[in-house]
Amino acid sequence: MVLLESDAFLSELTKLFQKARASGSVTMTFKRYDGHTKPKPRPGRPPLPESQEHMCLVRAKSRTKKITTVIHQKDINKFQVAYSSLLKGNLDGLKKLKKPKSKSKTE
């Protein structure tokens, strides 16, 4: 997984959407991130220090590529605006899903 800055992440995400346009999919994950990369210590050990700022971990995955970025609390609004405009530009070719016909009981 590649950790990128938010601007580089958005440009790579655009490339992932373009590759997935013909066939394929892109999976996005948003998760709260506290900055700890180590697991929680066992009971009896000193606890990890509390983080001062909340962050958001954003992951995008296509068939062969994974990209990641960490968004700080102060940059969330700027990222959301850029992300929403990216989605509006790239989600125009969605296919309509066919619902399976359910057999109705007419007895």
C-alpha positions as CSV (number, residue, x, y, z in Angstrom):
1,M,0.0,0.0,0.0
2,V,1.3,3.4,-0.9
3,L,0.9,6.3,1.5
4,L,0.4,9.5,-0.4
5,E,-0.3,13.2,0.3
6,S,-3.9,14.2,-0.2
7,D,-3.3,16.0,-3.6
8,A,-1.3,13.1,-5.0
9,F,-3.9,10.7,-3.6
10,L,-6.7,12.5,-5.5
11,S,-4.8,12.4,-8.8
12,E,-4.0,8.7,-8.4
13,L,-7.7,8.1,-7.5
14,T,-8.6,9.8,-10.8
15,K,-6.4,7.4,-12.7
16,L,-7.9,4.4,-10.8
17,F,-11.4,5.6,-11.8
18,Q,-10.4,6.0,-15.4
19,K,-8.9,2.4,-15.5
20,A,-12.0,1.0,-13.9
21,R,-14.4,2.8,-16.2
22,A,-14.5,0.0,-18.9
23,S,-14.5,-2.9,-16.5
24,G,-13.6,-3.2,-12.9
25,S,-14.4,-1.4,-9.6
26,V,-12.8,0.9,-7.1
27,T,-13.4,0.3,-3.4
28,M,-13.1,3.2,-1.0
29,T,-12.6,2.9,2.8
30,F,-12.8,5.8,5.3
31,K,-11.7,5.1,8.8
32,R,-10.9,7.1,12.0
33,Y,-7.1,7.0,12.6
34,D,-5.4,7.9,15.8
35,G,-1.9,7.8,14.6
36,H,-0.9,4.6,16.3
37,T,0.8,2.0,14.1
38,K,1.5,-0.5,17.0
39,P,-1.1,-2.7,18.6
40,K,-2.5,-1.9,22.1
41,P,-0.2,-3.0,24.9
42,R,-1.0,-6.0,27.1
43,P,-2.5,-5.4,30.6
44,G,0.0,-4.2,33.1
45,R,2.1,-2.3,30.5
46,P,2.0,1.5,30.2
47,P,-0.7,2.6,27.8
48,L,0.0,4.4,24.5
49,P,-0.2,8.2,24.7
50,E,-3.5,9.7,23.6
51,S,-3.5,11.5,20.3
52,Q,-4.0,15.3,20.3
53,E,-5.7,15.5,16.9
54,H,-8.2,13.2,15.1
55,M,-7.3,12.0,11.6
56,C,-9.0,10.1,8.8
57,L,-7.4,7.2,7.0
58,V,-8.7,6.9,3.4
59,R,-7.9,3.9,1.3
60,A,-8.7,3.1,-2.3
61,K,-8.3,-0.3,-3.9
62,S,-8.7,-1.4,-7.5
63,R,-7.9,-4.8,-8.9
64,T,-4.1,-4.4,-8.8
65,K,-3.4,-1.2,-7.0
66,K,-3.9,0.1,-3.4
67,I,-3.4,3.7,-2.3
68,T,-3.7,5.4,1.1
69,T,-3.7,8.9,2.6
70,V,-4.1,10.3,6.0
71,I,-6.2,13.5,6.3
72,H,-5.7,15.8,9.3
73,Q,-8.6,17.4,11.1
74,K,-7.9,20.8,9.7
75,D,-7.7,19.6,6.1
76,I,-11.0,17.6,6.0
77,N,-13.1,20.4,4.4
78,K,-10.6,21.0,1.6
79,F,-10.3,17.3,1.0
80,Q,-14.1,16.7,1.0
81,V,-14.7,19.4,-1.6
82,A,-12.0,18.0,-3.9
83,Y,-13.2,14.5,-3.4
84,S,-16.8,15.3,-4.1
85,S,-15.9,17.1,-7.3
86,L,-13.8,14.1,-8.3
87,L,-16.8,11.8,-7.7
88,K,-19.2,14.0,-9.7
89,G,-16.8,13.9,-12.7
90,N,-16.1,10.2,-12.6
91,L,-19.4,8.5,-11.6
92,D,-21.4,9.3,-14.8
93,G,-21.0,5.9,-16.5
94,L,-22.7,3.7,-13.9
95,K,-24.6,0.7,-15.1
96,K,-28.1,0.1,-13.9
97,L,-28.3,-3.1,-11.9
98,K,-30.9,-5.7,-13.0
99,K,-33.0,-6.9,-10.2
100,P,-33.8,-10.6,-10.2
101,K,-37.4,-11.4,-10.8
102,S,-39.0,-12.9,-7.7
103,K,-41.6,-15.6,-8.1
104,S,-44.9,-14.6,-6.7
105,K,-47.2,-17.1,-5.1
106,T,-50.7,-16.6,-6.5
107,E,-52.4,-19.5,-4.8
